């Protein structure tokens, strides 16, 4: 029958004890049990004998002297293992996204935004698309599906037949057609590059 390896018992002397006498003044016993010196520095220890470490532990109160706000802050820090945290969707204080990290040639992030998901703008549109996007009333990044839907909506609204043959509506529709063609050609070329074609 195989024997289990012996485990270090919680009440057994610390195997890493420095081999010195108890830190309690006047005690000649060996200091085999460690206890933290303060809550500010939990890696510095007193070394006590068993009797004195029990007395020290019974009077130890980590939160002693802390205000209610400090206790609350400590408990919150403990829930994230003393690591910094911030609300989902935000970065740490003063941090900024690396734009190269957020390139989205397949417009996956824009598709999420189009479905109603909150999305932080990460890119500025290319210079040649700023005016066409403004004409169409779209923000960047966008997808071809969104552009088509917007174009159809604007074409119906500004078609001369829907506006009693108005010359202003006809000119506006021409501007919308030029803007749509510019955005369509740019998005089409990016999609072909992303797909490897």
N, C-alpha and C positions, 0 to 999 in steps of 0.2 A: 504494500500500500504506500502511495506517495504522500509525503508529508508536505503540508503547506509551509511556505516560508513564514518566518516569524515577522509579525508586524510591530511597528513601534507603537506602544500603548500611550494614550494621551497623558496618563499619570506617571509614566516612566521618566527617568531623568533624560534630559536632552542629550543625544549622542554627540552633538557639536559643542557641548559645554567646554568652556576654556580651561577648566581644571583649576579654579581659584576658589577662595572662601566666599561665603555668603556676603552680599553687599550690605546686609543689615548690620549697623554698627554693633560691635561686641559679640557677634555670632561666629563661633569657630567652625561650624558645619561647612561642608562643600557646597558651592553655588552651582547646582546642577539644573536649575529651572530658570528660564528666562521670562522676563516681563517687560513690556515696553516702557520707556522712560516718560514719554508724553504722547498725546494724541497728534501733536504737530510732527513728530518724528518717530514713526512706528518701527524704524529699523535700528534704533539704538536701544539696548536692553540693560536692565539690572539683572544680575544673576543671584538668585536666592536659593536657600535650602527649601525643602518641601513645606515646612511649617510656615516660613515667612512668605513664600510665594502664594500660599493659600490666604494668608492674611492680606497681602497686597491685592490679590485678585478680588477678594470680597469687598474691598473699599474702592476698587477702580471703577470710575464712571467716565466713560468716554465723553459724554455730553456735558459734564459738570462745568459750569461757568459760561456756557454758550447761551445766547439769547434764543428766543423761539424762532426768529428768522434764520439764524445761523444753523440751528438744528434742522429746519426745513430745507435749507440749501444743501446741507450735508446729506440728508436723505435723498434728495433729488439727484445729487452727484453720484450717490451709491447705486441708483437705479440704472445708470449708464456706465458703471464700472470706472468711475472717475475720468471718463473720456468726454471731450466736448461734444455737445449735440445741439441741434437747432431744428426748427420745424421743417417738415417735409416740403420740398420745393424751394428751399432757401439754402444759401451757402453760409458758411461761417462768416463771422464779422470781417469785413474788408476783403473777402475773397472774390474773385471774378472768374467766370468761365473762360477757359482757353478756347478761342474761336476755332482753332484748327481741330480741336477735339469734337466740336459740334457741327461739322460740315454734314449736310444732309442731302446728298445728290439724289437719293431715291424719294425724298420728300415724305419720309415716314412720320417725322414729327409734325409736319404741317397737316397730314391726314388726321392725326389725333386731335389737332386743334379744330379742324373742320367738323369733327364729330361732337364738338361742344366741350372738349377737354381744355382746361386752362393751360396756356402755353406762354412762356416768356419769350419775347422776340430775341433771337440770338444772332441774326445776321442783318446786314443792310443789303438792300437789293443792289444788283449790279447797276452801274451808272446808266446804261442804256435802257434799263427797265423802270427807272424811277418814275418818269413821266407817264409811260403807258399804264403802269400799275395805278398811279394816281387817277388817270382818266377812267379806268375801270372801277376805281374805288376798292382796290384790293391791297392787302399787306403782304409782305414777304417774310418767310417763304410761303409759296402757294403750290397747288397741284393743278394739273391740266383739267381735272374734273371740276375743280372750283372755278377756274377761269372760264370754262365752257358754260357752266351754269350762269355765271355773272354776265357773260356776253349775251346769252339768249334773253336774259331778263332786260338788259339795257337795250338790245335791238328791238324788242317788242315795245318798250316804253317810248323810244325815240324814232321809231319808223315813221316816215312822212305820212303813210296811209292812216296811222293811228293818231296823227296830229293834224288832220285836215289839210295835208299837202304843204305844211309849213316848211319854208326854206331853212329856218333856224334848226328845225328838227333834222332835216336832211344833212346839214353841215355837221351837226352833232353826231349823227350816225356814221358819217365818213370818218370822223376823228376816232370814234369807238372801234370801227373796223381796222384802222391803222394800228391802234393800240393793241387790239386782239391779235393781229398778225405778228406784231413784234414779240409779244409774250409767248405766243404759240411756237414761234420759230426757236426762241431761246429755250423754252422748257422741252421742246422736242429734241433739240440737240443734246441737252444735258441727260435726258433719259436714254438716248442712244449711246452716249459715252458711258453712263453708269451700267448699262446692260452689256457693254463690251462690243457694241456694233459700230 
